[in-house]
Amino acid sequence: MPRKQTITESRNDGLTRRSYVRSLAAVAAATTGAVGTAAAADGADAERIVIDPGEDRTIKVGDGETFENRVIDCTAEGARVTVSAMGTDWTIRNVAVEGELDVGAPGAVFGIADTGGGSSRLENVYLGDGSTNAGGDTAETAIWVAPDHSGKLDIQGVNVQRFPDNAIYASAPGGKGGGTVHIDRCFAANCRVAHYRIGSAGSTVTNSSVRLDDEGYDGRGVWVWAPGPCEVKNCQLETGDNHYAIRAGANGSASSVSVTDTAYDEGYHGGINGEESVDLGSGVETGAEAVVPDAVPTSPGEAVGDD
């Protein structure tokens, strides 16, 4: 029996990654209502949250809370949503964002971190409808992990496609909070900058796929920022000749990554940048063929058990 939750919602004005943490206080002060009690992962019980035309709404998930079984309808013109979880021991699962997001100001659809040194989860999430400006320069991020992340974060069974500024942007804690991020059984396709971006020591990408096959996209498959070391295991990184499958280090700071049981494409300058800090171990081969892992929802309905 799921316990009762109180998840607050509010509107915001173009929340950006850089102003995200200081904006949360204002978001909490402006809350306007509650979503209610979480339901079972059943399409008949899933709640639909409809975002009005031009509305920019924030849904805030607090310490120990679970936000689940929601379809967030962003099909209206100018509709935007940010799901913010900046506490500890929270869970977000069985959630879909439906509709191609109309990008305006920079922001993130999910802004998350375990800031209390605990363990939090984001799982079974659909972000496959993407953004209307996926090939452009606007900084719209699908999933952003804040610098203050100090705990353990599991990101599992997520489908992210066509975002202009990273699919899963999880490198920031490497320079501050130091929390680990484990990306497992996820699918990311045709995003710019990077698909899986990590950096904290002990962070990993496992059993996941990247597909980069549309013109106008140039996202790295896995980008490992400082300090590392990080690990990539049992992944398919199909980036063709569009960008590096694996890159280690950035902005003059070195990092390191060990890669095992993984296939990658070498069409873009050999497929690897930072060869001296990328350790290709056993089971590594070229010629990746990305597939959607079984755990990944391929539609909003699948995310909430409605397909």
Disulfide bonds with the S-S distance in Angstrom:
none
